[in-house]
Each structure stands twice: as C-alpha cells, then as structure tokens.
Amino acid sequence: ASLRSMALALLSASALAWRAPVGHAVPSLATRSFSRVSAPAMAADGPVCIVTGGSRGLGKAIALALGKEGCRVVVNYAASADAAEAVVEEIKGLGGDGVAVQADMSTTEGIASLFKATSEAFDSPVEVLVNNAGITRDTLVLRMKEKQWNDVIDTNLNGVFFASQAAAKVMLKNRKGRIINMASVVGRFGNVGQANYAAAKGGVIAMTMTMAREFGPRGVTVNAVAPGFIDSDMSAAVPAEILESVKKNIPVGRLGKPEEVAGLVKYLALDPSAMYITGHCLNIDGGLAIGTC
C-alpha cells in the first residue's frame, strides 16, 4: 500500500499509530549475502559506532549526529553506495570519521560480514550499535503473502537479534557498550495493513527488555526508540490535506524531524547519564502514543 492509502486507512479506522518506516525501505535481500567496504577510515578517535541502514532517512540523521561528536561511524547500506559514501564524507566534514559498508542485514552471513569489515576498518572494538535498517511490505492480513511476511521479519526482527548478538559478544567482553534498537509506535498497538511490521517492531521492544536484563550486569545497555510520524521523503508525497488531518491527532501539532530522533539516539548512545537507562522503549512521537510507555 502507498503512504497515501495507509494514511487514509489510519484516519478512517482511527488507527493513530501509523508512521513511515524507520531507515530506508529497500527490497529484501534474503536470498543473498554480500559486503562491500569503502576506503579505510582514518583521523577521528571517538567511539566506533555501527548504524545499520545509515545511508538515508533516520539512519543518515543518526550517523551524522554521531559523527558530529567525533565518533567513527560505520554506515551500513543495502544498495546505494553513492548515498552511503556521501554520508561518510559529511561525517568527516563534521569532525568524525567513517566507512561505508554494504551488507545484507536480513541474513547472518551479511551481519557477520558487517562486523568483520568493522574490525578491519578500525583498531578499536565497536561500542555503539544502532539497529535502524528496516523495510515494509504493507498489505491487509488476508492478502499478505508468505514472502511479504518473511521479508519484513527477516530484516526488521531477525536482523536486529543477530546484529545485537554479534555486537554483544564484543561489548560484554569489554564490559561496555550501548545498543539502540529503532522500534515504532506501530509496535505498541498495531496498524491496519502492517501486521508484519507491527509484529516485528513489537518483537524488537520485547527483545530489548530481555537483552537489557542479560547484558546489564556486564555494563552494556540496551534501549529502543519508537518514532511516530516523522517528516521524510515518504511524508512529502502525502497530500497536504491528509497530513493536516494527521497533525490534528498529534498533541504538538506537527510531524517530527529526523534530527530530533537522532538527538535522542545520540543521548542514549553517548551521554554518561544514559548509562542508568536500560531496557526501555522511548516514544518520540509528539504525544501520538501517550499512555503506551
């Protein structure tokens, strides 16, 4: 379903949780695994951070926010090498450093290649993982094909689990690290036409709590961030009258900005005071999902 049709479904059914997906929506690559790495990184010496799906949208905003703090950022992407390389150049211009790594986040092979490339690019272990990569295959439950279900679960749920598992092996050994999972308010109470997406994001929220309990004793925090309607390329395609109707259901009366989401992720990833926050899913939605925290 198009963003327009989904927005209409949201309004007509009073299902006020829908939002554009985090990360960039790309075709599932579950049938193959690959990794492609840009030129070796150099210069900055901040924490090594991996941002999956980091070439555009929220992922790009998050990667830039971390880069601005002097981090060494691994910008993972699925298809757009030029976009990922451009993000890396922006990061360097902000005083950070980075490397673009192509890897399929829907397979364990792709995830393994991402972490291998990260260890080869930098001489420090990964300290921050932002699980942002995600796709959508929207349709009503009775029309959903097995592949549509599996594609979304493979990337949005399984990918988060296995990437977190790979990161945790390093972080737990070093007794420090932060994992931030990009969830969604859709994972709180569902949405018409997104059973697969809602199931995946709900699973991410539950997984976050479990991992926080397991990893906390060894100095690793795990949190989730659940955005609501965020201003993006997708929302720009929605007719103005529909957006205005949507805004009326958001207490602050506007869409969120990618930079606002990135600011919250940056806080959870880098701020010393965030070390006492773990196992939580923080809504950043202008009040859309009040009462679901």
C-alpha positions as CSV (number, residue, x, y, z in Angstrom):
1,A,0.0,0.0,0.0
2,S,1.2,3.5,-0.7
3,L,1.8,6.1,2.0
4,R,-1.3,7.9,0.9
5,S,-3.5,4.8,1.2
6,M,-2.0,4.0,4.5
7,A,-2.7,7.5,5.8
8,L,-6.3,7.2,4.7
9,A,-6.6,3.9,6.4
10,L,-5.1,5.4,9.6
11,L,-7.7,8.2,9.6
12,S,-10.7,6.2,8.7
13,A,-10.0,3.4,11.2
14,S,-8.8,5.8,13.9
15,A,-5.6,3.7,14.0
16,L,-3.4,6.6,15.0
17,A,-0.2,4.7,15.4
18,W,0.9,4.6,11.8
19,R,4.2,6.2,10.6
20,A,6.6,6.0,7.8
21,P,9.2,3.2,8.5
22,V,12.5,3.9,10.1
23,G,15.5,3.6,7.9
24,H,15.2,3.2,4.1
25,A,12.8,0.8,2.5
26,V,14.8,-1.4,0.2
27,P,14.0,-4.8,-1.4
28,S,14.7,-7.7,0.9
29,L,17.9,-9.5,0.0
30,A,17.3,-12.6,2.0
31,T,18.4,-14.8,-0.9
32,R,22.0,-13.5,-1.0
33,S,24.6,-12.0,1.3
34,F,27.3,-9.5,0.5
35,S,29.6,-7.0,1.9
36,R,31.3,-4.0,0.2
37,V,33.5,-1.7,2.1
38,S,34.6,1.9,1.2
39,A,38.1,3.2,1.6
40,P,39.7,2.7,5.1
41,A,38.7,5.2,7.7
42,M,41.3,7.5,9.4
43,A,41.6,10.6,11.7
44,A,39.0,10.7,14.4
45,D,39.4,8.5,17.5
46,G,35.9,8.6,19.1
47,P,33.8,5.5,19.8
48,V,33.2,3.1,17.0
49,C,29.5,3.1,16.1
50,I,27.6,1.0,13.6
51,V,24.4,2.4,12.1
52,T,22.5,-0.1,10.0
53,G,20.5,1.4,7.2
54,G,22.6,4.5,7.6
55,S,22.6,5.9,4.1
56,R,19.4,8.0,4.2
57,G,16.4,9.0,6.3
58,L,16.6,8.5,10.0
59,G,19.8,6.4,9.6
60,K,21.6,9.2,7.9
61,A,20.5,11.7,10.6
62,I,21.7,9.4,13.3
63,A,25.0,8.7,11.6
64,L,25.6,12.4,11.2
65,A,24.7,13.2,14.8
66,L,27.2,10.6,16.0
67,G,29.9,11.8,13.5
68,K,29.5,15.4,14.8
69,E,30.5,14.1,18.2
70,G,33.8,12.7,16.8
71,C,32.6,9.1,16.5
72,R,34.0,6.7,14.0
73,V,30.8,5.6,12.2
74,V,30.2,2.5,10.1
75,V,27.5,3.5,7.7
76,N,25.8,0.3,6.6
77,Y,23.7,0.2,3.4
78,A,22.0,-2.3,1.2
79,A,22.0,-0.8,-2.3
80,S,23.0,2.8,-2.6
81,A,26.8,3.1,-2.4
82,D,26.8,6.7,-3.6
83,A,24.4,7.8,-0.8
84,A,26.4,5.9,1.8
85,E,29.7,7.4,0.7
86,A,28.2,10.8,0.7
87,V,27.1,10.3,4.3
88,V,30.7,9.3,5.2
89,E,32.1,12.4,3.6
90,E,29.6,14.5,5.6
91,I,30.7,12.8,8.8
92,K,34.3,13.6,8.0
93,G,33.4,17.2,7.4
94,L,31.8,17.4,10.8
95,G,35.0,16.2,12.5
96,G,34.2,12.5,12.8
97,D,35.3,9.6,10.7
98,G,33.5,6.8,8.9
99,V,33.4,4.0,6.4
100,A,30.6,2.7,4.2
101,V,29.9,-1.0,4.4
102,Q,27.4,-2.8,2.1
103,A,25.9,-5.8,3.9
104,D,22.6,-7.6,3.9
105,M,21.0,-7.3,7.4
106,S,18.4,-10.0,6.7
107,T,21.0,-12.8,6.9
108,T,23.5,-14.0,9.4
109,E,26.1,-14.1,6.7
110,G,25.6,-10.4,5.9
111,I,25.7,-9.4,9.5
112,A,28.9,-11.4,10.1
113,S,30.5,-9.6,7.1
114,L,29.5,-6.2,8.5
115,F,31.2,-6.9,11.8
116,K,34.3,-8.3,10.1
117,A,34.5,-5.2,7.9
118,T,34.1,-3.0,11.0
119,S,37.0,-4.7,12.8
120,E,39.2,-4.4,9.7
121,A,38.4,-0.7,9.3
122,F,39.1,0.4,12.9
123,D,41.6,-0.6,15.5
124,S,39.0,-0.3,18.4
125,P,36.1,-2.6,19.2
126,V,32.5,-1.5,18.4
127,E,31.0,0.4,21.4
128,V,27.6,1.5,19.9
129,L,25.2,-0.4,17.7
130,V,22.1,1.4,16.2
131,N,19.8,-1.2,14.7
132,N,18.0,1.1,12.2
133,A,17.7,-1.0,9.0
134,G,14.1,-1.8,8.1
135,I,11.7,-2.5,5.3
136,T,7.9,-2.6,4.8
137,R,5.7,-4.9,2.7
138,D,2.3,-3.4,3.6
139,T,-0.9,-5.1,2.8
140,L,-4.0,-6.4,4.7
141,V,-3.7,-9.6,6.6
142,L,-5.9,-11.6,4.3
143,R,-3.8,-10.5,1.3
144,M,-0.4,-10.9,2.8
145,K,1.8,-13.5,1.1
146,E,4.3,-15.7,3.0
147,K,7.2,-13.8,1.3
148,Q,5.9,-10.4,2.4
149,W,5.7,-11.6,6.0
150,N,9.1,-13.3,5.9
151,D,10.9,-10.4,4.2
152,V,9.9,-8.0,7.0
153,I,10.5,-10.4,9.8
154,D,14.0,-11.3,8.4
155,T,15.2,-7.7,8.3
156,N,13.3,-5.9,11.0
157,L,13.3,-8.6,13.7
158,N,15.8,-11.3,12.9
159,G,18.4,-8.8,11.7
160,V,18.1,-6.9,14.9
161,F,18.6,-10.0,17.0
162,F,21.6,-11.3,15.2
163,A,23.3,-7.9,14.9
164,S,22.8,-7.4,18.6
165,Q,24.1,-10.8,19.3
166,A,27.3,-10.1,17.3
167,A,27.8,-6.7,19.0
168,A,27.2,-8.2,22.4
169,K,29.9,-10.7,22.0
170,V,32.4,-7.8,21.8
171,M,30.7,-5.4,24.2
172,L,30.3,-8.0,27.0
173,K,33.9,-9.0,26.8
174,N,34.9,-5.3,27.2
175,R,32.3,-4.6,29.8
176,K,30.9,-1.6,27.9
177,G,28.6,-0.8,25.1
178,R,25.3,0.6,24.1
179,I,22.7,-0.9,21.8
180,I,19.8,1.2,20.4
181,N,17.0,-0.5,18.5
182,M,14.8,1.5,16.3
183,A,11.2,0.4,17.0
184,S,8.0,2.2,16.2
185,V,4.8,3.3,17.9
186,V,3.2,0.7,15.5
187,G,4.8,-1.9,17.7
188,R,2.9,-0.6,20.6
189,F,-0.7,-1.0,19.2
190,G,-0.5,-2.1,15.6
191,N,-1.8,-0.5,12.4
192,V,-4.1,-1.5,9.5
193,G,-2.1,-3.1,6.7
194,Q,1.1,-3.6,8.7
195,A,0.7,-6.9,10.6
196,N,4.2,-8.0,9.6
197,Y,5.8,-4.6,10.5
198,A,3.9,-4.3,13.8
199,A,4.8,-7.8,14.8
200,A,8.5,-7.2,14.1
201,K,8.6,-3.9,15.9
202,G,6.7,-5.3,18.9
203,G,9.2,-8.1,19.0
204,V,12.0,-5.6,18.9
205,I,10.6,-3.9,22.0
206,A,10.3,-7.2,23.9
207,M,13.7,-8.3,22.8
208,T,15.2,-5.0,24.0
209,M,13.9,-5.7,27.5
210,T,15.3,-9.2,27.6
211,M,18.7,-8.2,26.3
212,A,18.9,-5.4,28.8
213,R,18.4,-7.9,31.6
214,E,21.0,-10.2,30.3
215,F,23.6,-7.6,29.3
216,G,23.2,-5.1,32.1
217,P,25.4,-6.9,34.7
218,R,28.4,-6.5,32.3
219,G,28.0,-2.8,31.6
220,V,26.0,-2.9,28.3
221,T,22.8,-1.0,28.0
222,V,20.0,-1.9,25.5
223,N,17.2,0.5,24.7
224,A,14.7,1.1,21.9
225,V,13.4,4.3,20.3
226,A,9.8,4.4,18.9
227,P,9.3,7.3,16.5
228,G,5.8,8.4,15.4
229,F,5.1,10.4,12.2
230,I,8.5,11.8,11.1
231,D,9.0,14.3,8.3
232,S,10.6,12.4,5.4
233,D,10.7,11.8,1.7
234,M,7.7,9.5,2.1
235,S,5.7,12.0,4.1
236,A,6.5,14.6,1.5
237,A,4.5,12.5,-1.0
238,V,1.3,12.6,1.1
239,P,-1.3,15.2,0.1
240,A,-1.3,18.3,2.3
241,E,-4.9,17.8,3.4
242,I,-4.1,14.3,4.7
243,L,-1.1,15.5,6.6
244,E,-3.1,18.3,8.2
245,S,-5.6,15.7,9.4
246,V,-2.9,13.6,10.8
247,K,-1.3,16.5,12.6
248,K,-4.6,17.1,14.4
249,N,-4.1,13.8,16.2
250,I,-0.6,14.7,17.4
251,P,-0.7,16.9,20.5
252,V,2.2,19.0,19.5
253,G,0.5,19.6,16.1
254,R,3.4,18.7,13.7
255,L,5.5,15.9,12.3
256,G,8.7,15.0,14.0
257,K,12.1,15.9,12.5
258,P,14.8,13.3,11.8
259,E,17.3,15.4,13.7
260,E,15.0,15.1,16.8
261,V,15.1,11.4,16.6
262,A,18.8,11.4,16.0
263,G,19.3,13.6,19.1
264,L,17.5,11.0,21.3
265,V,19.6,8.2,19.9
266,K,22.8,10.2,20.4
267,Y,21.9,10.8,24.0
268,L,21.3,7.1,24.6
269,A,24.5,6.2,22.7
270,L,27.0,8.7,24.1
271,D,25.8,10.6,27.2
272,P,27.3,9.4,30.5
273,S,23.9,9.9,32.3
274,A,22.3,7.5,29.9
275,M,24.3,4.6,31.4
276,Y,21.5,4.3,34.0
277,I,18.8,3.9,31.3
278,T,18.3,0.4,30.0
279,G,15.5,-1.9,28.9
280,H,13.2,0.9,27.9
281,C,11.4,1.9,24.7
282,L,11.2,5.7,24.5
283,N,8.5,7.1,22.3
284,I,9.4,10.2,20.2
285,D,6.1,11.0,18.6
286,G,4.8,14.4,19.6
287,G,2.4,12.7,22.1
288,L,0.7,10.5,19.5
289,A,1.1,7.3,21.6
290,I,0.5,8.9,25.1
291,G,-0.3,6.1,27.6
292,T,1.7,3.4,25.9
293,C,5.1,3.9,27.6
